[in-house]
């Protein structure tokens, strides 16, 4: 079973903004980690959180770090990543989610980030620095994902 990653913006928040709340779902052969349905709420400022996630994974995928942790902005939702030469283990609070190749992780997360951008940030809200930062982080991660694919 391939890993599934989804980033979703919560409905009915008014005009789009870089501070919109959203959720993450990570599902793999070992389990699931989701920010949905928790008390207290684990929703996060999605357009600020995803760039943090991409930057954390960049350190891992470029082998500058063997461990990475991500916590959503204004949220207690957390993921931990640990890498070996061939695989990355993705773990949520409730346990392991998946153990996948570096290239598969990069491809899956990139796809989710690109989908969010195409649905909600095209065109970007005017004068919204959060969406500018999101799109900049996305471009950087696209390059990292291409390098990871080439190296495997």
MOMOBEL-V585176 format. One record per helix or strand of 2 or more residues. SS is the DSSP state (A for helix, B for strand). FROM is the first residue (numbers start at 1). LEN is the number of residues. Records with the same first field share a line. If there is no record, write none. Layout:
BEGIN
SS->FROM-LEN ; FROM-LEN
END
This chain:
BEGIN
B->4-6 ; 21-8 ; 31-4 ; 44-2 ; 67-5 ; 78-6 ; 87-6 ; 95-7
A->46-16 ; 102-19 ; 129-23
END
